Amino acid sequence: MVDPDAYAEVMKDLPKLSGEIITEDGPQPVSGAEYWLSGSQGAVSQFSGDAGRKRLSVHVRALIPRPAEELDF
């Protein structure tokens, strides 16, 4: 994708990803930029390793529109 606006359109729903992290106070919801933090601060860290990357890929693909749905070619 060369057009940044087209890229932004396709990726617009990624901030909707959310999850939980475990803290001393118990499970805490995270979303938006906090979701993508590394280590124990972000939910995305649970997707390390091959199986985790595949699970994260499924989550991301579910939010990206299929070409026939929203994209004009």
C-alpha positions in Angstrom: 0.0 0.0 0.0 1.5 3.3 -1.1 -1.4 5.6 -0.1 -1.2 6.3 3.7 -4.9 7.2 3.8 -5.8 3.8 2.4 -3.6 2.1 5.0 -5.2 4.1 7.8 -8.6 3.1 6.5 -7.8 -0.6 6.6 -6.1 -0.4 10.0 -8.6 1.9 11.7 -10.2 -0.8 13.8 -6.9 -2.1 15.4 -7.3 0.2 18.5 -10.4 -1.8 19.2 -8.2 -4.8 20.2 -8.5 -5.3 24.0 -7.4 -7.8 26.6 -6.5 -8.3 30.2 -3.3 -8.1 32.1 -2.7 -9.6 35.5 -1.6 -7.2 38.2 -1.2 -7.3 41.9 -4.8 -6.1 42.1 -6.0 -8.9 39.8 -7.0 -8.8 36.1 -7.1 -5.3 34.5 -8.6 -4.6 31.1 -6.3 -2.9 28.5 -7.0 -1.5 25.1 -5.7 0.9 22.6 -2.0 1.7 22.9 -1.8 -0.1 26.2 -2.8 -3.3 24.5 0.5 -3.2 22.4 2.9 -2.6 25.3 5.5 -5.3 25.8 6.1 -7.4 28.9 3.6 -7.6 31.7 2.2 -4.1 30.9 0.5 -5.1 27.7 -1.8 -7.8 26.6 0.0 -8.5 23.3 2.9 -10.1 25.3 0.7 -13.2 25.7 1.1 -13.8 22.0 4.7 -14.6 22.0 5.9 -17.8 20.3 4.5 -19.4 17.2 1.1 -20.3 18.6 0.7 -16.8 20.1 1.6 -15.1 16.8 -1.0 -17.2 15.0 -3.7 -16.2 17.6 -2.7 -12.5 17.3 -2.9 -12.8 13.6 -6.5 -14.2 13.9 -7.5 -11.2 16.1 -6.0 -8.7 13.7 -7.4 -10.3 10.6 -10.9 -10.3 12.1 -10.7 -6.5 12.3 -9.3 -5.8 8.8 -12.0 -5.5 6.1 -11.9 -8.0 3.2 -11.2 -6.1 -0.1 -14.8 -6.6 -1.4 -16.3 -5.1 1.8 -14.8 -1.6 2.0 -12.0 -1.0 -0.4 -12.3 0.6 -3.7 -9.8 -0.6 -6.4 
